[in-house]
Amino acid sequence: MYILQSDRLRVDVSEPGVPPNTTTRFDRAGFVEEVVLDGIHRFCASEPRNLSHVSSGGRGICNEYKSDADVEAAVGDYFMKPGIGLLLKEADGPYRFMNAYKVKPFSIDVTQEGGSILFVTQPEPCGGYALRQEKRLTVDGNRLEMRIKLENAGEKDFVGEEYCHNFISVNCMTLGPNYTLEFPDGKDRGYFPAEGEMLAIGNKFTFSGPLQRARMFTMEAGEFTPKPREKSRFLCKDIPWNEFEWIFKNDAEGAGAHVYEQINLSRVVLWAANHMLSTESFHSIRLAPGESDVWTRTWVFETYK
């Protein structure tokens, strides 16, 4: 395990290929297993197991890529799953995240210095596709930054999405009225039950009580008004996208997180169950051979008492 520390944060990062970082779904570079603020408040949760499908082993802050590389591959061939490796396609049909695939993992070089860790995932050509990823995690005070640079090192255009799973809670407390999720630049929804116990009040979401089953709610990019670039509060200053933000709180514990993301936002998915809420913001990617893309997410963990 790699550990990043500041005067306020401790961030535990799982090594690639070491449990729980062994799935064929989540990027094995920079898999954040736990975040602790001021030695008291813990923010990472595990994906529940009482779901309609087999749990895919998610935990904490971990991201994932989607593309059509799996669709183009024939049965018996390998296809590229960015962040993981080359997966064997053993049956017809698209990639299924809950399945366990035979994998030839990508080589990942890791360099840790001071308050940051750099993960470099090396390209492995397959079916005309190849990607090189640099992911840097940095801690500074109560801030955690994830900066990703993706380069198309293949022969084909790469078209896809990257999104970050935030499997989070505050001190493992079950979801309920003490939790709120706010989108400051989001659409005012008035008041309505988004999905059963998950409620929308203005541009905030809350919960009437413990969720009896997993709930999912999708919002399109057009429902948000991202802030212009010059208002950015990021540690990194060379990102070209607008700023999208959301705020996660637990009033009973007096702790939460304010998240700022500079991404090419395509949609947002909320996914909640039991003790875990995941806000997933999708970054749209289109790269010709030789082109690269850079984007950043920053979590500012805070106390409110």
C-alpha positions in Angstrom: 0.0 0.0 0.0 1.1 3.5 -0.8 0.4 6.3 1.8 0.0 10.0 1.1 0.0 12.3 4.1 -0.4 16.0 4.9 -1.0 17.8 8.1 -4.7 17.0 7.8 -5.2 14.0 5.4 -4.1 10.4 5.2 -4.8 8.8 1.8 -4.2 5.0 1.4 -3.7 3.9 -2.2 -3.8 0.3 -3.2 -0.9 -1.2 -5.2 -1.9 -2.4 -8.6 -2.7 -6.2 -8.6 -3.0 -6.3 -4.8 -6.5 -6.8 -3.2 -8.8 -4.9 -3.4 -7.2 -3.6 -6.5 -7.5 -6.7 -8.6 -10.7 -6.2 -10.5 -11.1 -6.2 -14.3 -13.3 -3.1 -14.0 -11.5 -0.3 -12.1 -8.3 1.5 -13.2 -5.5 -0.2 -11.2 -3.5 3.0 -11.2 -4.3 5.4 -8.3 -7.0 3.3 -6.7 -7.8 5.2 -3.4 -8.8 2.7 -0.7 -9.3 5.1 2.2 -9.2 8.8 3.1 -9.0 10.0 6.7 -9.4 13.6 7.7 -7.8 14.9 11.0 -7.3 11.3 12.1 -11.0 11.1 12.8 -13.3 11.1 9.8 -13.2 8.3 7.3 -14.7 8.7 3.8 -14.3 5.5 1.8 -16.9 2.7 1.6 -17.0 -0.6 -0.2 -19.5 -1.5 -3.0 -22.4 -3.4 -1.4 -22.9 -7.1 -2.0 -26.7 -7.2 -1.7 -27.2 -6.0 -5.3 -29.2 -7.3 -8.3 -25.8 -8.3 -9.8 -22.5 -9.6 -8.4 -20.5 -6.9 -6.7 -17.7 -5.7 -9.0 -15.4 -5.0 -6.0 -15.4 -1.2 -6.0 -14.1 0.8 -3.1 -13.3 4.4 -2.3 -12.2 6.7 -5.1 -11.5 4.7 -8.3 -12.1 5.5 -12.0 -13.0 3.5 -15.0 -12.9 3.8 -18.8 -15.5 2.9 -21.4 -14.9 2.3 -25.2 -15.9 0.1 -28.1 -12.7 -2.0 -28.1 -14.6 -4.9 -26.6 -17.4 -4.8 -29.2 -14.9 -4.9 -32.1 -13.0 -7.9 -30.7 -14.0 -11.4 -31.9 -14.6 -14.3 -29.4 -11.3 -15.8 -28.5 -9.4 -12.6 -29.0 -8.1 -10.1 -26.4 -9.4 -6.5 -26.2 -8.0 -3.4 -24.5 -9.7 -2.4 -21.2 -8.0 0.9 -20.3 -6.5 1.0 -16.9 -6.6 -2.8 -16.6 -4.9 -4.6 -19.4 -5.9 -6.9 -22.3 -9.0 -9.0 -21.5 -9.9 -12.3 -23.1 -13.3 -12.2 -24.8 -14.7 -15.7 -24.1 -18.3 -15.1 -25.2 -20.2 -13.0 -27.7 -21.6 -9.7 -26.6 -20.2 -6.5 -25.0 -18.0 -6.2 -21.9 -19.9 -6.8 -18.7 -18.4 -5.1 -15.6 -19.6 -7.8 -13.2 -17.7 -10.6 -15.0 -14.3 -11.8 -14.1 -12.0 -11.8 -17.2 -8.7 -13.5 -17.9 -6.3 -10.6 -18.1 -2.8 -9.7 -19.3 -2.3 -6.6 -17.0 -0.7 -3.5 -18.2 2.7 -2.5 -16.8 2.4 0.4 -14.3 5.4 2.4 -13.2 5.0 4.0 -9.8 7.0 7.0 -8.4 6.3 8.5 -5.0 7.9 11.7 -3.9 6.7 13.9 -1.0 3.0 14.5 -1.1 2.4 12.9 -4.5 2.4 9.6 -6.4 2.8 9.3 -10.2 1.4 6.2 -11.9 2.4 5.7 -15.5 0.4 2.9 -17.3 2.4 1.8 -20.3 0.7 1.1 -23.7 0.2 -2.4 -25.0 -1.1 -2.5 -28.6 -4.2 -4.6 -29.2 -6.5 -4.4 -32.2 -5.1 -1.1 -33.3 -5.6 0.5 -29.8 -3.0 1.6 -27.3 -3.1 4.2 -24.5 -0.5 5.7 -22.3 -1.8 7.1 -19.0 -0.2 9.3 -16.4 -2.1 9.7 -13.2 -0.8 11.8 -10.4 -2.3 11.9 -6.9 -1.4 14.8 -4.7 -2.3 15.8 -1.2 -2.0 19.3 0.2 -3.7 20.2 3.5 -7.3 18.9 3.3 -7.1 18.5 -0.5 -6.7 15.4 -2.7 -6.0 16.0 -6.4 -6.2 13.5 -9.2 -4.7 14.6 -12.5 -4.9 12.4 -15.5 -3.1 12.7 -18.9 -4.1 10.2 -21.5 -2.2 9.8 -24.8 -3.4 7.8 -27.8 -0.3 5.7 -28.7 -2.3 3.4 -31.0 -3.2 3.3 -34.7 -6.9 3.9 -34.4 -8.9 6.9 -33.0 -9.9 6.4 -29.4 -13.4 7.4 -28.5 -14.8 6.7 -25.1 -15.5 8.0 -21.6 -13.7 8.1 -18.3 -15.6 8.4 -15.1 -14.8 8.3 -11.4 -16.6 6.2 -8.9 -16.9 7.9 -5.5 -17.8 5.0 -3.2 -18.1 7.2 -0.1 -19.8 7.7 3.2 -18.9 9.6 6.4 -17.6 7.2 9.1 -19.6 4.3 7.6 -22.9 5.9 8.6 -26.0 4.5 6.8 -27.6 6.7 4.3 -30.5 8.8 5.7 -31.7 12.3 6.4 -28.3 13.4 7.8 -26.8 13.1 4.3 -27.1 15.8 1.6 -25.6 16.0 -1.9 -25.6 19.4 -3.5 -24.9 20.6 -7.1 -24.5 24.4 -6.8 -24.8 24.9 -10.5 -27.4 22.2 -11.1 -31.0 22.5 -12.2 -33.6 23.4 -9.6 -35.8 20.3 -9.4 -38.3 21.6 -6.9 -39.3 18.7 -4.7 -39.8 15.1 -6.0 -38.8 11.6 -5.1 -36.0 10.8 -7.5 -35.9 7.1 -6.8 -37.9 5.9 -3.8 -36.1 7.0 -0.6 -33.7 9.3 -2.6 -35.3 12.8 -2.8 -34.5 15.9 -4.8 -35.1 19.3 -3.1 -34.0 22.2 -5.3 -30.5 21.4 -6.5 -29.9 19.1 -3.5 -30.5 15.3 -3.0 -31.2 13.8 0.4 -32.6 10.5 1.7 -35.8 9.9 3.7 -34.3 6.9 5.4 -32.1 3.8 4.8 -32.3 2.5 1.2 -34.1 -0.8 0.9 -32.3 -1.5 -2.4 -29.8 0.2 -4.7 -31.0 3.4 -6.4 -29.7 5.1 -9.6 -30.4 8.5 -11.1 -29.0 10.0 -14.2 -28.6 13.7 -15.2 -27.4 15.0 -18.5 -24.6 17.6 -18.9 -27.1 20.2 -20.0 -28.7 20.2 -16.6 -25.6 21.9 -15.2 -24.0 25.3 -15.8 -20.3 24.7 -15.2 -18.2 27.7 -14.0 -15.8 29.3 -16.4 -12.1 28.3 -16.4 -10.8 31.5 -14.7 -12.7 30.8 -11.5 -10.9 27.5 -11.0 -9.7 26.6 -7.5 -7.5 23.7 -8.6 -4.0 23.0 -7.5 -3.2 22.4 -11.2 -3.6 25.4 -13.4 -3.2 24.1 -17.0 -6.5 22.2 -17.5 -8.6 23.4 -20.4 -12.1 22.3 -19.3 -14.8 24.1 -17.3 -15.3 23.5 -13.6 -18.1 21.2 -12.4 -18.6 20.9 -8.6 -20.6 19.0 -6.0 -20.8 19.0 -2.2 -21.3 15.9 0.0 -22.2 16.3 3.7 -23.2 14.4 6.8 -24.7 16.8 9.3 -24.7 14.4 12.2 -20.9 13.8 11.8 -20.2 17.4 10.8 -18.0 16.3 7.9 -18.1 16.0 4.1 -16.3 16.9 0.9 -16.5 19.7 -1.7 -15.5 18.3 -5.1 -14.2 20.4 -8.1 -13.8 18.7 -11.5 -12.4 20.1 -14.7 -13.7 17.7 -17.2 -15.5 17.5 -20.5 -18.8 16.6 -18.8 -21.2 14.4 -20.7 -23.5 13.2 -17.8 -23.7 12.5 -14.1 -25.0 9.3 -12.5 -25.9 9.0 -8.8 -25.8 5.6 -7.4 -26.7 4.9 -3.8 -27.2 1.8 -1.5 -27.1 1.1 2.2 -24.1 3.1 3.6 -22.6 4.2 0.2 -23.3 7.1 -2.2 -21.5 7.3 -5.5 -21.4 10.4 -7.7 -20.1 9.5 -11.1 -19.2 12.3 -13.5 -18.4 11.2 -17.0 -15.6 12.8 -19.0 -15.9 12.5 -22.8 -12.8 11.6 -24.8 -12.0 11.7 -28.5 -8.3 11.2 -29.4 -6.7 10.7 -32.8 -3.3 8.8 -32.9 -0.7 11.0 -31.2 -3.2 13.3 -29.4 -3.5 13.6 -25.7 -6.0 14.9 -23.1 -5.6 16.2 -19.6 -8.3 16.5 -16.8 -8.3 17.0 -13.1 -10.5 16.2 -10.1 -10.0 17.7 -6.6 -11.7 16.6 -3.4 -11.6 19.1 -0.5 -12.5 17.2 2.7 -14.0 19.5 5.4 -15.5 19.6 8.9 -18.5 21.7 9.6 -18.6 21.9 13.5 
